[in-house]
Amino acid sequence: MLIQEFCPYMTKGYTEISFSPEQEEKICSCASGDVMMKLELVKICIDMIIKLASWYSLENGTPFSQLIQIGVLAVVKASENYCDSENLSFVDYLCNEIMRSIIEYSESHHRI
């Protein structure tokens, strides 16, 4: 599942965030146990979380504040699982994980 499937107007330039291969390697090796690194990633990625949550909230009516929380948790989860990704850059992997988490949350709460 790629972000372009859900936000077709968001091109590859949807974010100003980028990580060097060295930074991605550090994320891979440190993030699973380093709480401070996870917090730094959330701070770096908060604009992206806000953009995706805002777009999805407007499109589907899910409360924005809930989507922000889901996005933050997705950043933490993505940092822990990035090493298992399918050769995506960390930013692409991260965006996909945030969108996937938002959609799963929204779908599970609209069924109730």
N, C-alpha and C positions, 0 to 999 in steps of 0.2 A: 504494500500500500504506500503510495507516494503522495506527498502533500499536494502536488499539482492536480491530483484526482479530485481533491476537495476544495481547493482554492485555485482554480485555473488562472485567475488573473495574477497570482503571485508567481512571478518568474523566479529564476535562480537568484536574482538580486533581492529577495525578500528580506534580507538581513545584512547588516554591516559586520556581523560576527564572522571571524575566520580563525582557524587554528592551524599552526604549522604542523608538519608531520611529527616534530619533536614534542610539541604540546599534546598532540593526540596520543602519542606513546605514553606521555606522563599521565594523561587522563586514564588511560588503560591500566597503568600499573598502580596508580595511587588512589583513585577515586573510590574504590570499593571500601576502603577503610578510613579515609581521610575526610572527616566532617567539615573541616575548614575549606577544603578544596570544593566540596559539594556546595557550600554556601557561596563561594566565589563564582562558581558556575551559574548558580541561580541569579546572582547579581549581574553577571555578564549577559545572561539570556533573558532578563526580565522584559525587555522591550519586545523580543520575539514572542514571549508567552502572552503579553498583553495584546499584541496584534492578532495572534491566532485566536485567542479567547474572545476578543471583541468581534472579530469577523464571524466566528461560529455562533456567538450569542445573538448577534443580529439576524443571522440566517435561520436559526432554529429555536430561539427563545429560551435557551438554557441560561440560568442566571450567571452573569459575568463573574461575580465573586467566586462562585463554585468552580468555574472553568479556570480561573487563575490558580486556585489551590491544586486542581488536577494537573495543570501545567507545571507547577513547581515540583510536584511529586514525580512527574514524568522526567524532568531534568535529572533528578537524583537517580531515578531508575535507569535512565539512559547512560549516565556516567558509570554505573555499575555494570551494565551489560554491553557496552560499546565494543569490547574485544570480540564479541560473537557476531558482529554485524557483517553484512554481505559486501564488503569493500566499498562502503559509502564513506564519504568524509564525515567527520563527527557532526558538523553542522547539519548536513542533510539527514543523518541518522537521528539527530536530536529533534529536528522539525517533524520528521515522520512519527517519532515516538510521542511527541506532544499532541499531534493531531489524532493519532490512534487512541491515545488515552482519553482525550476530550470526547471523541465520537463514542467510544465504548461507554464512558460514563453517561453521556447524554442518552444513548439508546437504552441503557439499563434503567435509567430513572424515568423515561417516558413510558415504559411498559407498566409501571406501577399504577 
